[in-house]
Amino acid sequence: MKPINRRKFLQVAAAAGTGVALAPSLAMGGVKNFTPKVWTDHDKPALLGGTKAHPGEFPSWPVYDGTEEQALIDALKSSKWGRLDGKLTAQFEEEYAALMGMKHCLAVANGTTALFTMLGTLGVGPGDEVIMPVYTFVATYNVCVLNYALPILVDTDIETFQIDPQKMEQAITAATKVLMPVHMGGIPANLDRIMAIAQKHNLPVIEDACQAPGSEWRGKKVGSYGIGGAFSFQSTKNLNSGEGGAITSNDESFIRACYRFHNQGQGGQSENYNPGAFEGGTRATNGRITEFQANILRAQMTRFQIQDKRRSRNIAYLNSLFNEIPGITPAKLYDGVTNVSHHLYMFRYDKQHFDGMSRDRFIQALSAEGMDAWVGYGHLNKEKYVTGLAKNRHYLKIYGEKTMKEWIERNHCPQNDKLTSEESLWFGQTMFLGSTRDMDLIAEAVRKIQKNAHQLKNQS
Ligand SMILES: *Cc1c(COP(=O)(O)O)cnc(C)c1O
């Protein structure tokens, strides 16, 4: 019998007088050619001409519909396009603070502005040291350098991909002004240890939570542990308005001072506000967000928790599959982590379990199977862009040649070197907005590549 497609089947069924109600059982028997795809050891990797493990597309980003369209039109038709004119930004701030379980929120132009504003408000400047992880987006570094402070890059805890708290404490000197941990990939850094170190040394903490809106440590959202938290709504981030950012805080004086800093030194009045409380009171910029961004964020927030749950469910399942694959190790979570809002799926690749096949070849093989992984951040401390600071005219003037030479040495991060040069890999958050079937296919692809690693390594 020739294979019969569904349309033809329905025609045949209708002609034979069979009701559509019977279709399911008939369809099972009728379509003879249908055999579910079973992967076998003999399946060839797609890179060597085999079938792609994931033939379709992963979910696209951003996700929007009429809700976002209406939000933009509402902002447009209000004729009040900036926060100094309209009310939408203030509404967003209230809603976002509530979502994060915090008292105050200040929306700003982007995540970089959120960090820069907080450092400015704390009065960080020339001669000050700021402690941060080496394993982060370059923005964390840039905001220090913009203030002519000295960024001290701390080594990575290779298992969690987060800043190593012990090395963080060792990096503290008399010049240290702020601790700036990052919750990398959406996974909380070790906040118990970091907050204890901050208390012991009497240092403020600014949390770079740009990748972690909604992640929790001991039941409380990250970004609420330090004096302030920074969030990014840049287009790749989990909450997206193209560009955008926010500062959260439970300290009213601090958020008022941040408001002034981001608004040319103006505003921030309130009965409780003490303008002298923060050193940065005499410097300012324009870091304001627009009403369009604020209203898009309000629309995106209606999807945020649903998307977050879906990612978490898929990632929990993928972790269980990867647990069975030697040589693939997802980033571990510290004990205090009670929720992860996944921005990146960070994992380690051990080539010993793949017949010595390089990480780059593994990425190529995955890409051929229909899924993109990438190496992610590298060794920021060794990049020319960063090491060049030791020769910067202003830095030489402020810190002197000896200090800048020593700075290069202080930023030595052997664990991070090992992690980023050989092992680290990322999947992006949008890969986890689909079905559990997607997760099965990712794991199948990895198993297939592992079984054929010898051949993949030697053929190109
Ligand atoms: C995205 C990001 C930033 C900067 O945010 P922008 O909105 O792009 O300015 C800062 N830190 C980290 C860790 C980020 O991921």
The ligand as a Gaussian input file, in Angstrom:
#p B3LYP/6-31G(d) Opt

LIG

0 1
 C       23.789000      43.295000      30.235000
 C       24.692000      43.480000      31.388000
 C       25.098000      44.738000      31.843000
 C       24.790000      46.016000      31.108000
 O       23.495000      46.225000      30.795000
 P       23.102000      47.140000      29.534000
 O       21.639000      47.304000      29.689000
 O       23.497000      46.399000      28.300000
 O       23.831000      48.419000      29.670000
 C       25.882000      44.804000      32.970000
 N       26.280000      43.704000      33.618000
 C       25.947000      42.477000      33.204000
 C       26.418000      41.288000      33.974000
 C       25.154000      42.327000      32.066000
 O       24.843000      41.097000      31.640000

